[in-house]
Each structure stands twice: as structure tokens, then as C-alpha cells.
């Protein structure tokens, strides 16, 4: 067999540019052109003055974005790639920032990273890639970087804070600690047996760390426990995760309860992400309005009566009213019910002019008064049946002791009824099917192609930054694929960056 002749030890007569070693349609050139279009003037004053020269923010941002595109989020791996991988060496402009510099930049620049995501939306719009004929919004649970076992109750946190402040130094000075000695810990007798064993294990660990690290550990663990305690008090939680106090326990699609964050995205008909956010509220209902407002901010004025679908987690009268006021043709299904009775409230007809309902048997249900509903924490209008005693359907219609049918009407009742009617039409069902083929593939791209099934960072502020990078990478991939279909090379300006830059002014 004849092998190709290699040139392992042959020197270059004229050393090539790193750029020439990269395929000209590589996505790194799109990353470079997009980030070079950003305004970094605000950083000039920050880094002005004496001291060691800083890495330009464009270099660090390029490394972070390229890393997510390649499923590389670790700052250590990014630092190594800047020294060893020609694509990253090119983007780093032959500099080699260490991992702490990259990590600190990601943590300290949420506004800039948010801005690069918005620029991907503007670029896609500028190139005519956005399809606003239908939008979809959905949420997904992403695992936090927090051990599920590092959870403490209020009593446990108060016990550990007292121990760290008053007793840790004293216990750390003892040569050997026997298990029997833990019974003498102040306040341990007031804890349940299960908590007592958990606290004994934690205290033993703290003592060992205190012996090795001294007061530095004491200060660090006190701050960590205090942060968790403040989060627990402020949000009236029963328990809190000490590793990431801002995360919350949520049930994912597999039925597992994990420390998580709730991520939100809004996409167009072609799966471009137009808005994104992260919250620590397990339910989605409060996220509809922020997603609509952020989409308007990123994309500009929306077409009137734009079609927009949402998961049933967003179903709420106030949200439906908000969409109506915004002239958005919204589609939100009601929470699924196993079986609806023929005498369910939705089968009663309401007359707004006379403020009364008519039951399926044709009898009036008239206004009785208002009452506060403790379960829903809302004031309800109560309506009372007028001729229930003589109704042949009385037993299947009401279970009240007096045999009379009552109806509770909460705020936005009409909006909910209108939405239910719309969702039951063939048109409503067909339009709602678009949600599954638009927003779900976008989540699939983030999880499968970008490798983001959980967060690396901790705290909602840095987690939002991490998710912005993921959404930026997702949009860039779609832009890159679209440009390649047009036979545009990423090394060029794509014929759009001049127009794109003008839109940013």
C-alpha cells in the first residue's frame, strides 16, 4: 500500500495566517462579524487608567459564544482551546486568557451578553429570516447547579448560623471529636431526630474545614448560610437549597423533583428565538406578559392581530385580557379536565346586559351578591337559581343541601369563556398545532445540539446570562444555515452587516 507523504518536520517558508487554515464558510466568521458590530465604547472608561492591560471584551465574548456553539461551556476548556484550537486561537486574536478571566467576564457582563442575543434577532430580521405569521411561547424546567441533598429548613439554618457564630472556633480547637459530644451542642435538643443527624454530619464537616482553612472558611460558610436564610425569609419558603438559594424545587417532565429554574422562550414560525428569560417560579402564568413585552422590544412593533399560541400553563383571565388589549390573536388551552358535566358552568349562557345566567334547562340564574373566595384569593360574584325546586335535572345539576344551583363568577369570566370557545373551533385547534412544531424544536436544539440540560452557574442573574448565550448560539446556527443556503461565505459581510449596523444606530 502506498501512503501519502507527510511533512511533519518541514518548516513553513512563509508562515500562514491562522485565518487561512479555517474553512471559509466556518460559523466562527459569523460569530466574529456579529460581535465586531457591537458598541464596546462603554468599556473604555472602565478599563482606562493605570494597571495591567485588560483583554478586550470582544475577544472574551467571541470565546463564550463559540464555546456554546461547540457544546463547550467550561471556562477551563475555553481557555485551553484559546491555546490549542485554531478556531479559538483566531477568535482570541492569538491571546490566551485564563479560565478565571473568562468566567468573571461571563458573570460580570449580563447586559452585554443580553445585547448580543438581541443583535441576533435584529440580524435575522434584517436578512428577512423572521416569519411573524405565528409566534409561540413555552417554558421548560432546567436543572440548577445545586445538589438536591443540600436543603435546609428554617430551624436547621438558624441552628447552623448560631453554631458557626458562637461555637465553631471552640470546637475546632479540640483534638478529637467523638459522636457523643454532639449531644452537648446548644439547641440540638430542639431539633427533630432526622434534623439532628443531618446537623451532626454538617457540623462535623464544618469543624474539619475550619481546622484546615481557619477563619477564611468561617467567613465563607457564614455568608453562604446567611444568603440562604435571607432568601428563605424574603420569599417565605419552607426550605431552601444552600448551594443555590435562588433555585426552587420543581417537577420536570420525567416526574423528578429537582432544584431547577424555569426557562422561557418565544419563537417565530421558523424557530428563531425572539425573547427569552429565566425565573424561579414553577408555574408559567406570570411569564406571559414579560415575554410579549420583550418580544416587542427585540423585534419592534408587531403586526396587528398577530397569531400567538401559549401552553395551558399561561391560562389566566388577566393574561387573556392583556392579549386582547394588545390586539394579539392569542390561543391558550384551558387546563385539561377528565370529563365535563353537561351541567358544568361553561354550558350556562351569560347575558351581560341583564347580568344573569340561563341554565341548560332554560331557567334563570340571577345575581345574589359578592363573596371573597379564600381558595382562589379573589372576590367572586354569586348567582342563584330561581326555579331549581321544580327542575327534573336538580339532582345531577347541584349537590347543595338546599337543592339550589349557585354559580361563582370570577374576574375575566367573559375573556376565559371567549378563549374556551375559540380553542374548541377547528381553526383554533389547527393554529394551536403550530406550537408543537415551532417552540419545541427550539428547546430541542438548546438541549441536544448545544448540550444544555442544566446550568453550570448559580444564582438567577448568572443563570439568565448563561441562557442568553444558549439562545444566542441557537439563533446564530439558524442564521448560518440560512446564509449558507444563499451561498454567502461567513468570512464576507453577507451583504447585510452594513444594513444591520444602520439598524442599530
Protein Blocks (a to p, Z undefined) as FASTA:
>chain_A
ZZddddfklccfbacdfklmpcfkbfklmmmmmmmmpccklmmmmmgceddddddfklmm
mmmmmmmmnopabfklmmmmmmmmmklmmmnnopacdfklmmmmmmmmmmlmmmmmmmmm
mmmmmnopacckbccdddddddddddfklcccfklmmmmmmmmmmmmmmmmmpmbdcfkl
mmmpghklmpcfklmmmmmmmmmmmmmmmmmnommlmmmmmmmmmmmmmmmmmnopabdc
fklmmbccdddfkopacddddddddddfkopafbdcddfbfbfklmmmmmmmmmmmmnop
adehiacdddfklgcfklmmmmmmnopacdddddddfbdcfkbfklpccdfklopaddfk
opacddfbdcddfklopacdddddfklmmpcklmmmpccfnlpacddddehklmmmmmmm
mmmpmklmmmmmmmmmmmmmmmmmmmmmnopabdfbgcjklmmmmmmmmmmmmmmmmmmm
mmmmnopafklnnommmmmmmmmZZ
